[in-house]
Amino acid sequence: MKVQSTVIKYGDHVDTDVIIPARYLNTTDPAELASHCMEDLDSGFKKKLEASKIIVAGRNFGCGSSREHAPIAIKASGVQLVIADSFARIFYRNSIDIGLAIVECPAAAAAIREGDEVAVDLDTGRIDDITTGETFTAAPFPPFIQEIIRSGGIAAVVRKRMEA
């Protein structure tokens, strides 16, 4: 699976409370969650999504409350991939469970800038910053996790297997 887009860049410790503020946790509707994604952190987020489908961030992305609303809001907003130095473990797990592609790569997270054009091959872990010409390598997910992401989440994989 390949993703190519310009980048929206954030720093360290972007927590679930700024990804989707607690005042919107009374819904599980992905479209409603997406409409409020990042609004307390970045008022221009929705506008940036017109050109950008990749978020790059620093350390501990998704820290805070263990709500799966956060990766759902990101995915439903149209983001196809999050690259970070590191992820909070529960966010990491929730992202895979709902089929949001995520990649840990400290070197890429440090070097890639807001607005850079980036191409990522999730099958190999290769990250190309087309803007600067730099290439980074992240550990690719094993095939069963790649299947979950490609299928749109663990529930879709289970449904597919039950139907077979």
Salt bridges, closest charged atoms under 4 A:
ASP12 OD2 - ARG59 NH2 3.20
ASP17 OD1 - ARG67 NH1 2.76
GLU32 OE2 - HIS36 NE2 3.13
GLU39 OE2 - ARG23 NH2 3.19
GLU39 OE1 - HIS36 ND1 2.90
ASP40 OD1 - ARG23 NH2 2.74
ASP42 OD2 - LYS48 NZ 2.80
GLU50 OE1 - LYS47 NZ 3.12
ASP97 OD1 - ARG93 NE 3.61
GLU104 OE2 - ARG89 NH2 2.54
GLU114 OE2 - LYS48 NZ 3.55
ASP116 OD1 - ARG113 NH2 3.39
ASP121 OD2 - LYS2 NZ 4.00
ASP123 OD1 - ARG150 NH2 2.88
ASP128 OD2 - ARG126 NE 2.84
GLU147 OE2 - LYS160 NZ 3.73
GLU147 OE1 - ARG161 NH2 2.83
